[in-house]
Amino acid sequence: MSKAIVVFASVLLCLLFVTTSSLRAQGTPPPDFTGVYRPVDPFGQFRRPTAPPPAATSDGGLPPPRPVLVLDGREGRPDNAPKLTPEYLAKWEVIRQSRIAGSDEFDPNVRCISAGMPSMMSMTYGMEIQHTKDKITIYGELNDVYRRIWLDGRQPLQRVLDDPTFAGYSTGHWEGDTLVVETVAIREDALFDSFSPHSDQFTVTERIRFISPGVLEDRITSTDPKALLEPFTAVRTYTKASAPSDELREFSCAEGLGSTK
């Protein structure tokens, strides 16, 4: 009897293994991120408490966002800012003094250009995600930013690495229901958190997932062996918008910039 039980148990385990392997082979479809999203807290730690947060509209969307918050560093470097090496802390001080003096040399928003990765993921005025099997395309209203995340297994060519851009070059893969994204080839003048400078070895890793229905989380870790004493992680959260608040508008920043001359 005991031998029969052992044989039966062995057969059962084999069946379970085959069934599990079959399910894994079939794979559970990853979540679809397609939609328009608004940031839960556009200004993060830098939101000033002097004004109440905007009230939600009746359909659950957010009202038109307030103007972009401009930080010039006159209050010093926040304790929770990225920890820079002495060389890059000195570079940050140069940037800080320039901004305090009113120069737009190191302020991408004033110059109507992309804040670059990962700062562009603040998506202050909202973003639209178009998600297909092979790629994800993200549009941001602020300064009409754009980035693409490749999901088809490709890797950046040398010519891409030699020609960095504000958004960088992003590739992603799935770990369960979480999209893991690696971004390289980011321009050195694309400053990140607290307008911190970085080197040509700067990389960004994101873990993007739904944390509840319609709520998207982007956990962003920046790494740079030359500029950072340790990796820096920030978390962005967005809510999915519904009609009629699911439309982005043309930003036309350059047009507005020209009107001020």
Buried (B, 14 or more C-beta within 10 A) or exposed (E): EEEEEEEEEEEEEEEEEEEEEEEEEEEEEBBEBEBBBBBBEBBBEEEEEEEEEEEEBEEEBBEEBBEBBEBBBEEEBEEEBBBBBEEBBEBBEEBBBBBEEEEEEBBBBBBBBBBBBBBBBBBBBBBBBEBEEEBBBBBBBBBBBEBBBBBEEEEBEEEBEEEBBBBBBBBBEBEEEBBBBBBBBBBBBBBBBBBBBBBBEBBBBBBBBBEEEBBBBBBBBBBBEEBBBEEBEBEBBBBBBBEEBBEBEEBEBEEEEEEEE
